[in-house]
Amino acid sequence: MGVALKIAYDAWVARRQSAKERIERFAPERRAAYENFLRLARAELDYMKRIRDLGDAHHRGETVDQEVIDNFPASPMSDFANSLDEVRRLAHTIAVISAADAIMGIFRDMIAANKNALNDPDGNDEILWFLLQRMFEDREREFIYGYRLDLGIGPPAGGAKDYPIPRRPWKSPDLPEQIIRLHLAPRKPRPPKDPRHHT
């Protein structure tokens, strides 16, 4: 009986060691994928801001120089979407994948918000845009926490155990995005004003 237990224990230890070695072998690849995802997410956010600025200038009646339009950068969305696939392929924890998916969802919301603001401006556009940026920051911290946990890095020295997870007053981290999406349905074009009536 003792010999059988010893054999079983040794086999269990060997499997754990083998799994640990596999994880450690691919850790640099995972870390590179996570950092690439963050880099492209921030690049896409910068692109969205520049698109927003162009739309704002258009609504203010400003003329945008042709040189600005000609030199406007291409969206990194294609590379960003590919980086999300890479995160899904390599991640070992659901926390990393769910945070990455949520970040992509916020960018879809930003695209919808920018379209609405361009096609049919509304008094709530700036509020929605402000909230979407804060949601991105929130989810970015969640992703960083998840990937540090995945790689076994842990919090920075002296940091809280849940660094850098934000403190949320609601139970579901998806709740704010769900509320925002209720306000992002395509708007029906407003009928043109009758020039015979004056306000």
N, C-alpha and C positions, 0 to 999 in steps of 0.2 A: 504493500500500500504506500509506504513512504517513498519507494523508488518511483512509483507511478506519479505521485504528487510532485516529486522533484522534476520528472520529465515534463509534466504539464506546465510547471512553473517556468522552467527554462525555455520552453517553447513560447510561452506568453511574453517573457522578457525579450526574446529574440524578435518577436513580431513588433513589439513596442519600439525596440531599437531600430529595426528596419524602417518602420513608419517615420520615426523621428529623423532618420538619415534622409529619407525621401523629401520630407518637408524642408529640411535645411538645405538640401541640394537645389531646390527650386525657389528658395526664399529670395535670392537676388533678382530672379526673373519676375517674381510677384511684386517686389518692391518697385522695380523699374516700371512695371505696368501701372501700379497705383499712382506713382509720381507723374507718369505720362498722362494719365486720366485727369489728374488735378491741373496739370499745366494746360491741357487743352480745354478743360472746363473754364478756366480763368480767361483763356484766349477767346472763347466763345462769348463769355460775359462782356468782355471788352468790345467785341464786334457788335453785340446787341446794343450796347450803350452808344456806339457810333451811329448805328442805324437810327436809334431813338433821337439823337441830336439832329440828324438830317431831317427827320420828320418834323421835329419842333421848329427847325429853321423854315421849312416849307410853310407851316401853318402861321408863322409870324410874317410871312410874305417876303422873306429874305431870298436873295438870289445866291444860289450855290455855284461857286466857280466850277467850270467844266474840268479843270485840273484836279479838283478834289474828287469829282466823280470818276475820272479816268484812273486815278491812283488809289481808289478805294479798295481796301484789301478784300480778298475772297473770304467767305465764311469757312472756319475750320470745322464745321459741323460734320462733314463726312469722316474726317480723321477722328473727331471726337466720338462719333458713333462706333467706329472700329475699336477705339480704346475701351469703350464700354463692353464690347464683346470679349475683349481680352481680359478685362477684370472678371467678367462672369466665368471665363474659362479657367482662370488661375486661382480665384479666391477660395479660401478654405472655410470661411464663415459667412453665414447668411447676412450678418450685419453689414459687411462690406458691399455685398450685392444690392441689398435693399436701399442703402444710402446712395449708391451710384445710380440705381434706377430712379430714385426720387429726384436726384439732381437733373437727370435727363428730362424728367417730367416737368420740372420747373422751367427748363428752357423751352419746352413745347408751349407752356403757359405764356412765356415771354413773347414768343412768336405771335401767339393769338392776341396778346395785349397790344403789341406793336401794330398789327394789322387793324385792329379796332381803332386805335388812336389815329392811324393814318387815314382810314376810310370814313370814319364817323366820330370825330372827337367828342369827348364827354368830360364832364367836370370831375369824374372819378379816375381818369386815366393816370394822373400823377400819383394818386394814392396807391393804385394798383401796382404801378411800376416801383414805387418805394417798397411796398410790401414784398414783391417778388424778389427784389435784391436782398432784403433781409432774410427771406426764406432760403435763398441760395447760400448765404453765409452760415445759416443754421445747419443746413444739410452738409455743407462743406466740412464743418467741424465734426459732424457725425461720421462722415466718411473717414476723416483723419483718425478719429478714435477707433473706428472699426478696423482700419488697416494696421494701426499700431498693435492692436490686440491680436490680429491675425498673424503678424510677423513676430509676435512675442517681444515687442519693444517695450510695451508698457508706457505709463505716463512719464513725463520728464521728471528729473530729480526734483523732489520737493513738491511736485504737482499732485492734485487730487486724484483719487483712484479712477474717477470717471472723466478725467481730462481728455479732450476738451468738450465733452457733451454739454450742451446748453441746458439750463433749468427751464422746463416747460410747465406752464400752469395747467395744461390739458394732458389727458392720458394718451391719446393717439397722436403720434408725430405727423400723421397724414391729415389731421383735421383742418389746419389752416389752408392747405392746398385744395382740399375738397371744397371749402367755402369759397375760395378765390375762383375756382373753376365754374361755380354757379354764375359768376359775374362776367365770364369770358365767352359766353355763347355769342356767335356772330350777330351783330346788331342789324335790325331792319333799317334800310335807308329811310331817312326822314323825308316827307314830301316837301318840295320847294315852297318857299313862302310866296304868298300871293302879293305881287307888288302893289295891288290896290289897297292893301291893308297896311297900316303903319302902327307900330307900337310906340 
